């Protein structure tokens, strides 16, 4: 009842006391109402008279009170948070992908918990366990390995799950991905169309699905060009998809006899490293060695020479995955489905040379999508 509580100053105003976080009790004292009334304003405001509700809201503003989301989530059984598990937070591809997720989820009142596995399956497992312990409502993830058992099991325990940049078992999970085999084919076909017959392919671990698919597409391009894939494409494997690994791989490429005339890379970070290593040894791109990347991240067009790359719709990939997750979280009838985006080839000076019109070096069929 009003008048039974003692009016107090905001915690920030107490003289001689260190600043502390305001509590629901501070709000009740300030508004001269019961703790139950404050709780109703926070959780069931329609039960409180407008005048009293406004007085409590004013007290919340005056004291700087912020409700405990953790306590509220414990009572409600929902966290309003989403786990996002990616391979490498330092990779600009994932930065743009996460932006697409965030744009969609924040509009619906969700917070993101971002986890970077560094392509480690054991680290991935720790993150999945942690996210489940924190009662996230859903998980969006790019798996570090081919085995999807942990993700299927997570979904079976009630955690809504959508795979990012990775196909899912039919009917078990939703997934949003890009046709990486087609992307690898576009990259290799472009180089073969320019007349290259010895291509080094700097690629990551075969346990990463994207790396395996890009390799498969490149070999398919060789066969379609009437070449022996084993002779035309020499695979240089690296343990991780970083610029440092690309630079190290460049030394192996240049020591090869006969030396390849072109290099395609599993992502743009590897291509950046290869470019650095090649230039440091006094060679020119593309005059001495043509170079092509994958992902078409923001810096690709800013390099010198500008990097030819296979473009993926990164932002759209994340936004679409988030939309599928929201659809499933809504509780409405839902069927698991997969959305597959088509990659595109962005031709720049690193393969054609700065003096040639962009896109005119390769036959039109080299960059046209397959039927």
N, C-alpha and C positions, 0 to 999 in steps of 0.2 A: 504493500500500500504506500501511496505517496506520503512523504512526511516522516516515515519511520526510518529512513536511511540518512546517513550523514553525508553532506555534500563535501567532496574532496577535490583538490586540484588535479590537473593532468599529471601523470608520472613524470613528464618532462619538466614540470614546474616545481617539483618538490625541492626546496633548498637544501644543499648539503648532501643530497643523495645522488648516486650515480644513475644515469639514465637507464631505465629498464623497459621491457616490453609491456604494454598495457594488457590487462586481462579482462575477461568478461565481467569480473567482479568490479573492476574499476569503472566499466561502462554503467553497470547497474547503480553504483553509488552516485555517479555523475548525473544520471538521468532520474535518480530517486525512484527506481522501480526494482522489482525482484529479478533474480537471476533467470527465472523461468520466462519472464516477459522479454528479456534480452534474447534468450534462446528462440523464442517464438518469432521475434522480429528477424532474426537471422535465417530461420528455417521455414517458418510458416507465417509470414507477415500478414496474411489475410485474417488471422485470428486476433490481431491487435488493433485497437481503435486508432484511427488516423493521427490524432493529436499525440497519443502516447508513442506511436511508431515514429513520428517525426522527432520527438524528444530523444528517443533512443538513438536514432540516426545522427542527430546533432552531437550526442555524447560520444558516439563512435568516432566522428570527425574530430572532436575536441581532444580526445585522449590518444588518437592515432592507433586505435585498436585494429588489429588484423586477425581475422579468425584463423584458427588452426585447421588448415586444409587436411592434415593427416588425421586429426580427430574426427572431422566431418566425414572423411572417406571411410574411416573405420566403422562409423555408424551406418553409413549408406551402403557400404560394400562395393563402392566404385571409386576409382582414383582420378578420373578425368585426365589421365595421362596415357601417353602412347610411347612404346619403346621403338626406337629406330636403330637397327643394327647394320652397320656398313663395313666395308672392307678396309677403308683407309680415309680418315677424316682429312688428311693432307692432300688428297687427290681432288682437284677442282671439279671433276665429274660428279663426285658425291656431294660436293658443296652445293652445286646447282640442283641436284636431285633432292637434297634435303630442303632447299628453299621451296620447291614445289610442294613437298609434304607439309611444311610449316604453313605456307599460304592457305592451304585447305583446312588443316586441322585447327589452327588458331581461330579461324572464323566460326568454328563450332565449339569453342570453349575448351579445347584440349591443349595440354602442355606436352612437349616432346622431351624424352629422355634419350640422349644421343650416345651410342656406344660404338667405338671403332675397334674392330678385332685385329687389325694388322694382318689380315688373311690367316689368322691362327684359329684352328678348330677348337682347341682347348680353351682359348680366351672367349670364343663365341659361346661355348657351353656355360662358362661362368657368368657371362652377361645374361644369357637366357634365364638361368636360375635366379639371378638377382632381380630381373624384371618381373618374374613370376612372384617372387617373394614380396615385391612392392605392389603387387596387385594391379599392374597396368591392365588397361582394358583391351589393348591390342598390341601387336608387334608387326612392324614392317621390317623386313630383313633381306639382305643379300648374303646368302650362305657362303661360308668359306670353303666348303667342300661339296662334292656331289651328293653325299648321303643326306637325305632330307628327313630321316627318321626323327631327330629331335624336334623338328618343326611340326611334323604331323602329330607327334605325341603332345606337344604344347597345345595344339588346336583341340585335341581330344580331351584335354583337361579344362577346356572352357576359355582359353585365351585366343581371341580372334587373331588370325594370322594372314598376312598377305606377303608373298614373295616379291622382292624387287629385283628386276633384271635377271630373272631366273624362272624357267618354266616350272610348273607344279604338276604332281601326279593328277591325272584326270579325276575330277570330282572330289578331291581331297582338300585342296586349298585354292584360293584365288592367287593370281600372279599377273604381273605386268613386266613385259620383257621387250627386248629388241632382237630382231633376227640377226644374230652375230655371225652365223655362217654366211649369210648374204653380205654382211659388212666385210668379212675377210675376203670374200670373192670379189667385191667391188675394188678393194685396195689392190689385190694382186692382179686383177684383170687390167686395171689402169696401167700398172707397170709393164705388164706383158704387151699391152697395146702401144706403149712407147718404144718397144723393141728390146726391153731387158730380158735376158735369159738366165741370169744368175742372180737370184734374190736371196738376201739373208732375212730371215724372219725372227726378230727378237721377241720372244714370247715368254709368258709366265708359266707357273706350274699347271700341269694338265688337270690337277684336281679342281682348279677354278674353271667352271663351266664355260665362261666367256672366252678364256684362252683356248680351250679345246675346240670350241665352235669356230673361232676365227681361223685357227689352223686348218680345220676341215674345209672352210670356205676357200682359203688360199689354194689348197691342193686341188680343189674342184676347178678353180680358175685355170690352173696349170693344165689339167687334163682337157678342158674345153679349148685351150689354146693349142692343143696337139702336142703338148710337152710331157715328159716324164716328171711327175711331181717330185720324186726323190732327187732328180738332178737339178731341176729348176729352182727348188726352194730348199735352202739350208736353214734349219731351225737352230737358233741360238737360245738356249733356255737360261732364264735367270730366276732366282728364288723369290723376287718380289717386283712389283710393277712401279719402280721408283726411278727418278732421274739418275740417281747414283748408280743403280744397276745398269741403266742404259749407257752411261759413260763407260763403265767397265766392259760392257758387251762390245762397244765400238772398237776396242783394242783387238778383240778376238776376230771381229769382222775384217779389219784391215790386215791382219796377219794371215788370213785365209788365202790359199793359192789354188786355183786362180781367184783373184779377189772379186767378190760380188760387185755388180754395178749399181745395185739398188738395195735399200733396206726398208722393210715394212716393220712396224712396231705394234705390239698389242695395245698400247695406249700412248697418249701424247706425252706423258712424263718420261717414258722410255725414249721416245723420239727426241725430246729435249736433251736428254743425256747423251744420246748418240750424236746429235748435232754438235754439242759441246766438245765431245771427244774427237770428232772428225776435224773440226775447225782447228783444234789445238795441235793437230798433227799436220797442219798446212794444206789440207785438202779443201775443195770447194763443193758446195751443194747448190745445184744438182749437177754441175759440170763433171765432177769426179765421182760423185755418188748421189743418186737420187734418194729421197727420204720421204716416207709417208707415215703418219700416225693414225691414232684411232681415238675418238670421242669428240674431237673438235671443241676443246675447252677454250676459255676466253683468250689465253695467251697465244694460241696457235697462229692467229692471224697477225700477231705483233712481233713474231720472231723474224730474224733476217738470215736467210730468206723465209718468207711466210710459209707455214707448214701445210702441205696437203694433208687432209685428214678425213676420216669417216665420221660424219656427224650423227650423233644420237640426240633425240629430243629429251634432254635431261630433265628440265623443269616439268614438262608434260608427263614424263615417266613417274616422277614423284607425286604430282597432283592426281594423276589417274589412280595410282595405288592407294592414296589416301581416300579417294572417293569410294573405291571398292570396300575399304575398311569401314568407312562410315555407313555405307549401305548395309553391311553385315551387322554392325553394332546397333542399327536402328531397330532390330528385332522383326522387321518385316520379312515376308518370304524371300528367301535368297538362294540362288544357285551359284556355286563356285564357277568362275569362268576365268579365262586367260585373255589378256589384251596384248597383242604383239605389234610393235611399231616397226616400220621399215627404216633402215639407215639410209643415209645419202652421202655421196662422195663430194667433198669440197676441194676442188683442184686449185692449188696455189703454186707459188714459184719453186718450192722445194723439189718438185718433180718436173715441172715444165720449163723452168728458167724464167727469169724476170722479163726477158724480151719477147716472150710469146704471149698471145692472148690467152687468158685463163680459160681452161676447159676445152681448148681446141686441139690439144696435143693427142688426146686419146680418141679412138673411134667412138662414136655415140653409143654403140652397144656395150662398151666397157663399163659405163656408169648407169645404164638403164636398168631399172628393177626387173627382176625375173617374174615370169607369169605364174 
